[in-house]
Amino acid sequence: MKIASWNVNSIKARLEPALAWLKQASPDVLCLQEIKCVDENFPREPFESLGYNCAVHGQKSYNGVAILSKRPLEDVTPRLPGGDADDHARYLEAVISGEKGAVRVATIYAPNSNPFPGPKFDFKLAWLERLKRHAGKLLANEEPVVLMGDYNIIPEDKDAHNPKAWVKDALFQPEAKAALRRIENLGYTDAFRALNPGPGHYTFWDYFGSWERDNGIRIDHILLSPQAADRLTACEIDRHVRGDSEKPSDHVPVWCTLDI
């Protein structure tokens, strides 16, 4: 099962590139972030015409996540538990059955939280703590779990072309990196790093000349429960997508394959 994640930075603006990549890459599951539309305005028909079922948790103009799947989506659950006052559309999970079992997949759009320091950064840390608690509860089911998406965290120096440029940014703060490590320390595996340990792998380049200089960062991650990590067979970043479109997202897809 090929499971992919992509922050499209507005599904309306990036519909044609998204459809083109789906036709070329043909993932079984695609988790989208930052769709920037409400549920009823999500362009379901073009995706359904390619054979995808759609689950959407949208928000007007901001945030928003979705899961597209060639197989039926079961136990669809929007919103991260534990935050009654949080009206951000940043989390959606569903169960997808394969030929050798099922996998629980979540699409995640963690807060950016700039400018740092301030209340936005405090919200990010609180949100990541909620994610950690939920991720821990999911492990108790002893099932394959994939927590994927835009975490808005640069885990290590090797995940940035120029680490010094990010030392005052919320994405690179020790507290944010520690929050990600706490989730991994529950028993989750960074799928990309498990198979690609070296530097120079990025998923995001801003719109101000960074792509041309390859001044990127890796902030889109796939975390696997032990049952999913045991089934991991590949994990790649499709960086070519950034150069293939006239109006690209500032992120590119990252995907893994699991023997499910």
N, C-alpha and C positions, 0 to 999 in steps of 0.2 A: 504494500500500500504506500503510495507516494503522497506525502502530506506536506503542504507548503504554507508559508506565511508571507504576507506582503502588506506593508503600509502603503496604500495607494494615494494618500493625500488628496482625497475627494474622488469618489467613484464616478461622479458625473464628468469631471475633467479628465479622468483617466480610463474611461470605459473602453475605448478602442484599443489602447495598449494592453489593458487587462484581458480583453477577448483574444487579442493576437497571441499573447503569451500562453493563455489557456489552450488554444488550438495547437501551439507548438510543444508545450511541456506536458500537457494532459495529466495534471495531478489528479489523484482520486479525491483529495480534499484540499481546499484552499481556505485559509483563515485570512480575513481582511481586517485591516485597522484603518482608522481615520477616514471612514467613508463619508462623513460630513453630510448626512441626510437622515430624515426620519424614515421609519419603517416603510410607510406607504409609498415613498418616493424612490425606494431602491429599485434599480432597473432589473427586475427579476427575469423578464422575458428573454433577453439576450443570453443570459446564463442558463436558463432552463432549456433553451433551444440547443445548447451544447451538452445537455444531459445532466445538469447539476440541480440538485435540490438546494433551496436557500433558507437559511435561518438568519434573521437580522435583528440586531439590537441597536437602533439608530438614535441620533440626536441632531436637532436642527443646527446646521452650520459648523458644529464642532464634534470631535470625537467620533463615536459610532464604530461598531464592529459587526462582522458577519462571518458565517461559515457556509461554504459551498461544498457539496458532496455529491459524487456520483451514486453513492449508496444512501439508503434512507437515514435520516437524522432522528435519533431517539433521545428521550430524556433531555430535551433542550432546556437549558437553564440560563437566563440572562441575569446580569448584575452580580458583582462579587458580594458574597454574604458579609454581614457584620458592619455595615455602614448605613444606618437608617437615613442619615441626612445627606448621603451622597447620591446626587441625581445624574452623575456622569455615566455615559454609556461606554464603558471601557472593558467589559468582560462578558464573554458568552461561551458556554460549553455545551457539548452534545456527545452522545455515544454513537459510534459508527461501527457496524459489524463488517468483518472481513471473512475470508474463507477459513481462517484458522483462529477465530475468536473475535473479540471486539476491542475497540480502543476508545478511551474517553479523551476528547480533544477540546482544548480551550484556546480561544483567541483573545489576546491580551494587548491593551493599549495603555501602558502605565503613564502616569503624569510626567510631563517634561520638567516642570517645576522651576523654570527660570522666571524671573531673576533670583539668584541665590546670594545671600540667605534671605529667608522670609517665609511668610505663611504658605506659599505655594510649595516650597521645599518640605515644610513640615507635613503638608497634606500628602506629598509623595511618600515620605517615610511611613506615615500612618497607613496609606493604601497598600504599600508593599508588606507591611506587617499583617494586614488582613489577608493578603494573598498567601503569605507564609502559613497562616493558620489554616486556611482552606486547603492549601496544597498538602499539609500534614494530614488532614482528615481524608483526603483522597487516597493517600498511601495506605490507609487502613483497609481499603477495599481489595488490596493486592491485585490490582488490574493494571493493564498498560494505560498510562496517562501521558499525554503530550500537552505541555503548557508552552504555547508558542506565541510570538508576537513582538511588538516594539516595546521593549522594557525601558527604553530611554536611559540605559546605563552602559557606560564603557567599562568593562570588567577589569582590564589590565592595560599597561602601557602599550603592549603589542597589538591592542585592538584600536589603536589610533595612529595615523600616519605621523602626526606631530603632537605627542602627548602634552608638551608644555603649553600648547595653545588652549588646552581645556582645563587647566588647573583651577580656574575660577568659575567654571561652568557646573551647573547642578548635575549634569550627566556623569561627571568624573569625580564627585566628592567621595571621600572615604566612607561616609555614612551610607550613601547609596550603594556603593560597591559591597559593603558589608551586608546590606539588606539582601542583595542578590545571593551572596555566599551563604547566608542563613537558610535560604530556600534550598540551595544545592546541598547543604549539609544535612538536610532532612533525608536525603537519599536520591536526589535528582541529579541527572547527568547532563552537562552541556553537550548536546549531540554534535555540534560542529567541532568543538575542541577535542572531542573524543577521537575524531578521525582526521582533524586538520590542526595540529598543534603549533604550527609556525606563524610568524607575523605576516602582515600585508594583506589580510582578508577583511574587507569592509562591506557594510550593507547600506551606508548612508553617505551622501555627499551633498552639501548645501548647493544652492543655486547661484553662488557668487564665485564661480571659477574653480571650485574644489574638484569637480569631476575631471577637468582638464589637467590638473596637477596631481590627481589621485590622492587628494588630501581628504581621505575618508575616515570613518569610524565604524566599528561594529557594535550596533545597539539592538539589533533584531536577533533574538535568541530562541532556541528550541531546547526546553528542559524535559527530560524523559524520566519517568519512574523506573525503578529497577526492572520491572516486567517489560517495559517498552525498550529500555536500553539493551536488554538481552536479545531483542529482535532487530536492533539497528543494523542496517546493511550499507547505508550511504547517507551522506549529508553534504550539500553543496550550496553555494551562493551563485545565483544567476546574474552576475554583474553586467553581462552584455545588455540586459534589458535597459539599463540607464542610457546607453548610446543608441538604442534601436528606435527610439521614439522622438518625435519633434516636441512633445509636451510630456516628458517623463515625470514620474514621481521622484522625490529626492531619496527614496528608498528603493531597494531591489528585492526580488523574492529570495527567500532562503527555504530550502526543503530538505526533507529526509525521507528515506524509505525504510519501512518496517516489515518484517516477515509476519504478516497477519492475514 
